[in-house]
Amino acid sequence: MAARTDYRKILAWGAGIVICLAVIGIAAIFLSIEVGVEKQKKQAMARFPGRDPSQALIELVDCEKCSLPERNHAVWALGQIREDRALPVLHKHFHGGPCDHSKFVCQYELSKALKRIEAAPPVHAKR
């Protein structure tokens, strides 16, 4: 009987550890997203000073002189913060074709951002 009790204790501890690791992993993912969004906001505000963070990101997406990776990161950040004001600019750059990262803003990233912003009901509260 004692061996059976030990087996249950080990199983309970193992399940507890797995659950704790899953919670920590999910929290780390959310924290990483938050840090990434803040980084993109700061970079956009540095490039377009005097604007609020969301407006700076929108202008970065629409900036023809800016690099495509910068613009793609701005699209991602706008999708994460679910910025309604970005919809006209995102739709302007979305053609729905295959991605050509050497010429255009990433169509896949644009489609994800558009879906996230236009989702009803919202995926989660706005930041």
C-alpha positions in Angstrom: 0.0 0.0 0.0 2.8 2.4 0.8 4.2 2.1 -2.7 0.9 3.0 -4.2 0.6 6.2 -2.0 4.1 7.3 -3.1 3.1 6.8 -6.7 0.1 9.0 -6.3 2.2 11.7 -4.6 4.7 11.6 -7.3 2.0 11.9 -9.9 0.3 14.8 -8.1 3.6 16.6 -7.7 4.4 16.0 -11.4 1.1 17.3 -12.5 1.5 20.4 -10.3 4.9 21.1 -11.7 3.7 20.7 -15.3 0.8 23.1 -14.6 3.2 25.6 -13.0 5.6 25.5 -15.9 2.7 26.0 -18.4 1.5 29.0 -16.5 5.0 30.5 -16.4 5.4 29.8 -20.1 2.2 31.5 -21.0 3.0 34.5 -18.8 6.5 34.7 -20.5 4.8 34.8 -23.9 2.4 37.6 -22.9 5.3 39.5 -21.4 7.4 39.1 -24.5 4.5 40.4 -26.6 4.1 43.4 -24.4 7.8 44.2 -24.4 7.8 43.9 -28.2 4.9 46.2 -28.7 6.5 48.8 -26.4 9.8 48.5 -28.3 8.0 49.1 -31.6 6.1 52.1 -30.2 9.4 53.7 -29.0 11.1 53.1 -32.3 8.1 54.6 -34.2 8.0 57.6 -31.9 11.7 58.2 -32.4 11.2 58.2 -36.2 8.1 60.4 -36.0 8.5 62.6 -32.9 5.5 64.6 -31.5 2.9 62.0 -32.4 1.2 59.5 -30.1 2.5 56.0 -30.3 -0.3 54.6 -32.4 -0.2 57.4 -34.9 3.6 57.0 -35.1 3.1 53.3 -35.9 0.5 54.1 -38.5 2.9 56.6 -40.2 5.7 54.1 -40.1 3.6 51.5 -42.0 2.8 54.1 -44.6 6.4 55.4 -44.8 7.8 54.6 -48.3 11.3 55.6 -47.2 11.3 53.3 -44.2 12.7 49.8 -44.4 10.2 46.9 -45.0 11.2 45.1 -41.8 10.5 48.2 -39.8 7.1 48.6 -41.5 6.3 44.9 -40.9 7.1 45.2 -37.2 4.8 48.3 -37.1 2.0 46.3 -38.7 2.4 43.5 -36.1 2.4 46.1 -33.2 -0.8 47.7 -34.6 -2.5 44.4 -34.7 -1.4 43.6 -31.2 -2.8 46.8 -29.8 -5.9 46.5 -32.1 -5.7 50.1 -33.3 -8.9 51.0 -35.2 -7.3 54.2 -36.7 -4.8 51.9 -38.6 -7.5 50.2 -40.7 -7.3 52.6 -43.7 -3.5 52.4 -44.0 -3.5 48.6 -43.5 -6.2 48.1 -46.1 -4.2 50.4 -48.4 -1.2 48.1 -48.3 -3.1 44.8 -48.4 -3.6 43.3 -51.8 -4.1 39.7 -50.6 -1.4 38.2 -52.9 1.6 36.2 -52.0 4.3 37.9 -49.8 7.2 39.5 -51.5 9.2 40.9 -48.7 11.6 42.6 -51.0 8.9 44.9 -52.5 5.8 45.0 -50.3 4.7 45.0 -46.7 4.1 41.4 -45.6 0.6 40.4 -46.7 0.4 37.6 -44.1 1.2 40.0 -41.3 -1.3 42.6 -42.7 -4.1 39.9 -42.9 -3.4 38.9 -39.3 -3.5 42.5 -38.1 -6.7 43.3 -40.1 -8.4 40.2 -38.7 -7.4 41.0 -35.2 -8.5 44.6 -35.4 -11.8 43.9 -37.1 -12.6 40.9 -34.9 -16.0 41.0 -33.2 -16.2 40.3 -30.4 -12.7 41.6 -29.6 -10.0 39.0 -28.9 -9.2 40.8 -25.7 -9.3 44.3 -24.3 -7.3 47.0 -26.0 -4.0 48.0 -24.5 
